């Protein structure tokens, strides 16, 4: 591990993903604070985009509603000014490159640094483009860029991702969109084992298809942590979601 971002804990890390500006425009920081209190180890806050190609219907719907609520990067960074007075665990932003480009990559990295965001996950930013055009900017502002690995990613590319990374590597459980159930059959087990046996410098965190204690346990048998998105976003559609967050996290970790 190149940075001590997870020095408090290095196994069975639970990350929760949710969309900024959903269910209401001003709920972003309240949810983050409640998740930390409930035992989440780090957070992924999604910034909504009108064409979220990797997202399943639950997260797509949350993005559409967040945009209707008035969420954008400018509003999000305004909200995140109070982040570090209320939340101490690592926080990553996740979204697509188009809004970042419109905001300005340097401005985006500077804003992340100013509010205390640890890193970003931008699935549609190609590795070569990051390396050639943006790596220096990210590093100048101390922002980690999280790369995604799929079952089809070559060993050579995984090694290169490990060298370019300084936080964690996001291991997609499959090539499906978000919200599908995690299937740990022979092929995915071989894929997870292959990554584990590579003894990479950065921790592995599995995402896509983790929704309950059973799938969390399966994923963290092969990786340092796992990410839950759609199952938590579904919870946020309930009017009493605030009362249920603690129970949701507790059930996953039980």
C-alpha positions in Angstrom: 0.0 0.0 0.0 1.6 3.3 -1.1 -0.5 5.6 1.1 -1.9 5.1 4.6 -5.4 6.1 3.6 -6.8 3.0 5.3 -4.3 2.8 8.1 -7.1 2.4 10.7 -8.1 -0.9 9.1 -6.9 -3.0 6.1 -9.4 -5.9 5.9 -13.2 -6.2 5.4 -13.4 -2.6 4.5 -17.0 -1.5 3.7 -17.5 1.4 1.3 -20.9 2.8 0.6 -21.8 4.6 -2.7 -24.6 7.1 -3.0 -25.5 9.9 -5.4 -25.0 13.5 -4.3 -28.3 15.4 -4.3 -30.4 12.4 -3.8 -33.0 12.0 -2.3 -32.9 15.7 -1.7 -30.5 18.4 -2.9 -29.2 19.0 0.6 -29.0 15.4 1.9 -25.4 14.8 0.8 -23.4 15.6 3.9 -26.1 14.4 6.4 -25.9 10.9 4.7 -22.1 10.9 4.8 -22.1 11.7 8.5 -24.7 9.1 9.3 -22.8 6.4 7.3 -19.5 7.1 9.2 -21.4 7.0 12.6 -22.9 3.6 11.5 -19.6 2.0 10.7 -18.8 2.6 7.0 -15.0 2.6 6.4 -15.0 4.9 3.4 -17.5 6.6 1.1 -18.0 7.1 -2.6 -20.2 10.1 -3.4 -21.4 10.0 -7.0 -21.8 13.2 -8.9 -24.7 12.8 -11.3 -24.5 12.8 -15.1 -27.2 12.5 -17.7 -25.7 9.5 -19.5 -24.3 7.1 -16.8 -23.3 4.2 -19.0 -22.0 1.9 -16.3 -24.9 2.3 -13.9 -27.9 0.1 -13.5 -31.5 1.4 -13.3 -31.4 2.2 -9.5 -28.4 4.5 -9.7 -29.4 5.9 -13.1 -32.7 6.9 -11.5 -31.0 8.5 -8.5 -28.8 10.5 -10.9 -31.8 11.8 -12.9 -33.6 12.9 -9.8 -30.4 14.5 -8.4 -30.0 16.5 -11.6 -33.7 17.5 -11.3 -33.0 18.6 -7.7 -30.3 21.0 -9.1 -27.1 19.0 -8.3 -24.0 19.7 -10.2 -20.3 19.9 -9.4 -20.4 23.6 -8.3 -23.2 22.8 -5.9 -21.5 19.7 -4.7 -18.2 21.4 -3.8 -20.2 24.1 -2.0 -21.8 21.4 0.1 -18.5 19.6 0.7 -17.0 22.7 2.3 -18.4 21.3 5.6 -17.3 17.7 4.9 -14.2 17.6 7.1 -15.8 19.3 10.0 -18.3 16.4 10.1 -16.7 13.3 8.4 -13.2 11.9 9.1 -13.2 8.6 7.0 -11.8 8.6 3.4 -14.2 10.1 0.8 -14.0 9.5 -3.0 -16.0 11.2 -5.7 -17.3 9.0 -8.5 -18.7 10.1 -11.8 -18.0 10.5 -15.5 -15.4 12.7 -17.2 -17.7 15.0 -19.2 -18.7 17.1 -16.1 -15.1 17.2 -14.9 -13.9 18.4 -18.3 -16.6 21.1 -18.3 -15.6 22.2 -14.7 -11.9 22.1 -15.7 -9.6 19.3 -14.6 -7.3 21.5 -12.7 -10.2 23.4 -11.0 -11.8 20.0 -10.2 -8.6 18.7 -8.5 -8.1 21.9 -6.7 -11.7 21.9 -5.4 -11.3 18.2 -4.3 -8.1 19.2 -2.4 -9.8 22.2 -0.8 -12.7 20.2 0.6 -10.7 17.2 1.7 -11.7 14.6 -0.9 -9.1 11.8 -1.0 -9.6 10.7 -4.6 -11.8 10.2 -7.6 -13.2 7.3 -9.7 -13.9 8.3 -13.3 -14.7 5.1 -15.2 -14.6 6.6 -18.7 -11.2 8.4 -18.3 -8.7 6.2 -20.3 -5.5 5.3 -18.5 -3.3 6.6 -21.3 -5.1 9.9 -21.3 -4.8 10.2 -17.6 -1.1 9.4 -17.8 -0.3 11.7 -20.7 -2.5 14.7 -19.8 -3.7 14.7 -16.2 -1.5 12.7 -13.9 0.7 15.7 -12.9 -2.4 17.8 -12.1 -3.8 15.1 -9.9 -0.5 14.5 -8.1 0.0 18.3 -7.5 -3.3 18.4 -5.6 -2.8 15.1 -3.8 -5.8 13.5 -5.4 -5.8 9.7 -6.1 -7.2 8.5 -9.4 -8.8 5.1 -8.9 -8.6 2.7 -11.8 -11.0 -0.1 -12.6 -10.1 -3.7 -13.4 -12.4 -6.2 -15.0 -12.2 -10.0 -15.6 -10.8 -9.2 -19.1 -8.0 -6.9 -17.9 -4.6 -8.3 -18.8 -1.9 -9.0 -16.2 0.3 -6.4 -17.9 -2.3 -3.7 -17.7 -3.1 -4.6 -14.0 0.6 -4.2 -13.2 0.6 -0.8 -14.8 -2.5 0.3 -13.0 -0.9 -0.8 -9.7 2.2 1.4 -10.5 -0.1 4.4 -11.4 -2.3 4.0 -8.3 -1.6 5.2 -4.7 -4.9 4.4 -2.9 -6.8 1.3 -4.0 -7.8 -0.6 -7.2 -11.5 -0.9 -8.0 -12.1 -4.5 -9.0 -15.3 -5.0 -11.0 -16.9 -8.3 -10.1 -18.2 -8.7 -13.7 -18.7 -6.8 -16.9 -22.3 -6.1 -16.0 -23.7 -2.7 -14.9 -24.2 -1.8 -11.3 -27.0 -3.5 -9.3 -26.6 -7.0 -10.6 -26.2 -9.8 -8.0 -22.7 -11.0 -7.3 -22.2 -14.5 -8.7 -19.1 -16.2 -7.3 -18.8 -19.1 -9.7 -15.7 -20.9 -11.0 -14.7 -18.2 -13.4 -15.1 -15.3 -11.0 -13.3 -17.2 -8.2 -10.4 -17.8 -10.6 -10.4 -14.1 -11.5 -10.4 -13.0 -7.8 -7.7 -15.5 -6.9 -5.5 -14.3 -9.8 -5.6 -10.8 -8.6 -5.0 -11.8 -5.0 -2.0 -13.9 -6.0 -0.4 -11.0 -7.9 0.4 -9.4 -4.5 -0.2 -5.9 -5.8 1.0 -2.9 -3.8 -2.4 -1.3 -3.6 -5.4 -2.8 -1.8 -8.2 -4.4 -3.9 -11.8 -3.3 -3.4 -14.6 -5.2 -5.2 -17.6 -3.4 -6.5 -20.8 -4.3 -8.6 -23.2 -6.8 -7.2 -22.5 -6.5 -3.4 -25.8 -6.0 -1.6 -25.9 -7.9 1.7 -23.8 -9.6 4.4 -23.4 -12.8 2.2 -22.1 -11.1 -0.9 -19.9 -8.7 1.3 -18.4 -11.8 2.9 -17.7 -13.5 -0.4 -16.1 -10.4 -1.9 -13.9 -9.7 1.2 -12.6 -13.3 1.2 -10.6 -12.2 -1.9 -10.2 -8.5 -1.5 -9.5 -5.9 1.2 -12.9 -4.4 0.9 -16.2 -4.2 -1.0 -18.5 -1.5 -2.2 -22.3 -1.4 -1.9 -24.1 1.0 -4.2 -27.5 0.1 -5.6 -28.8 -1.6 -2.4 -28.1 1.5 -0.4 -29.5 3.9 -3.0 -32.7 1.8 -2.9 -32.9 2.4 0.9 -32.6 6.2 0.3 -35.9 6.1 -1.7 -37.7 5.4 1.6 -39.1 8.3 3.6 -37.6 6.9 6.8 -34.2 6.2 5.4 -32.3 8.2 8.1 -33.6 5.7 10.7 -32.5 2.7 8.6 -28.9 3.6 7.8 -27.4 2.3 11.0 -29.3 -1.0 10.7 -28.3 -1.4 7.0 -24.6 -1.1 7.8 -24.8 -3.3 10.8 -26.5 -6.1 8.8 -23.8 -6.0 6.1 -21.0 -6.2 8.7 -22.7 -8.8 10.9 
